[in-house]
Amino acid sequence: MILTTERADAREWPREPLAELFSEGFPAFITADRLVKEYIGRVREWFADLDLMLVDEDGAPVAAGWGVPVRWDGQVGTLPSGYTDALVRAVEGRERGVEPDTLVICGAVVTPALQGRGLAGRMLSALRETGRAAGLERVVAPVRPTTKARYPVTPIDAFMRWRRPDGTALDPWIRTHERLGARILAAAPASQTMTGTVAEWERWTGLALPESGEYVIPDGLSVLRVDVESDAGVYEEPNVWMRHR
């Protein structure tokens, strides 16, 4: 497969391949991070050069990935608290005129039918190269380990250390990053915080939530905490900080 990289805003994309690319999507509750909603518009406007498509020889998008630029001194203790904080730092840094030096890879997806062909790695490499060309010498990522959904009550700092018998990471997304030379830096226990009413959480999860307490939810990497009296549910999504160089 011959692949090229284009900005996501470079042109109108063929409807069917684009729909297929994003067909698996994310859990419905992923949009319930209110702070992301506050900043994502400026992210898309200001950092469109870091929003990329991997395109096949027919001009169809087969993978997508994006990131934001931040200022970071390379110390684990000064990393953003996670995905959401990276967006906040990128936007507020731009508003204050802070010169960024680090690319935060925020996500990447591959057309489901083409998974397992190395396209995720190609997408991550394209993002790294684009960041380097923009003067962003460091590259980090708050990795969302999807296999963690099978172990929602396990702390993320324990899960991220789990290995297969061959020594590679148990989680395939962590494994993909490691194959590109990335290494784990730290856990991000509350990379995102999703909030909503009990009714909203029942709609997002398909579960009845009749009383206060903790619930294991479909596709959740950790548990949902529900308080019926205050009509609120809070879910903190854990990620794993990894550094590519």
Order of alpha helices (4+ residues) and beta strands (2+ residues): beta-alpha-alpha-beta-beta-alpha-beta-alpha-beta-alpha-alpha-beta-alpha-beta-beta-beta
